[in-house]
Amino acid sequence: MILLKIIFACVICIILSIIVSEFNPEFKLYFTVIFGIIVLVILFDEISIKVTELKNLIYYYNIDFENFNTLLKIVLIAYVCDFISLICKDLKYESIGKKIELAGKFVILIYSFDILKQFIDEIFILFNG
């Protein structure tokens, strides 16, 4: 169902883009950005439901929520940076898009240290506890 929503939005954006770009070719880019935002809204709406279900499962089994929260941030950073980078490439600012990707990788690295620290703590508790 999600894919059908995205395909439907895609077809509408393409048709509108073709019609409007005959009058002004710059609007083709605007439709590309608008389509990307529509896709993100559709996907974030659906993923929020799944994240809530996963949170409830984590609380039910009394698992440390901090690890899940950090992993979710890492995945979200990767997708947002990729999306912004693609928009920059569409706008012909590819060098800025590359810098966004690099910044995203460094932020992911920073969050990865938190997970690595928690993993090392668990190892020491297991062997010393």
Secondary structure, DSSP 4 states (H G I P E B T S, - for coil): -HHHHHHHHHHHHHHHHHHHHTT-TTHHHHHHHHHHHHHHHHHHHHHHHHHHHHHHHHHHTT--HHHHHHHHHHHHHHHHHHHHHHHHHHTT-HHHHHHHHHHHHHHHHHHHHHHHHHHHHHHHHHHH-
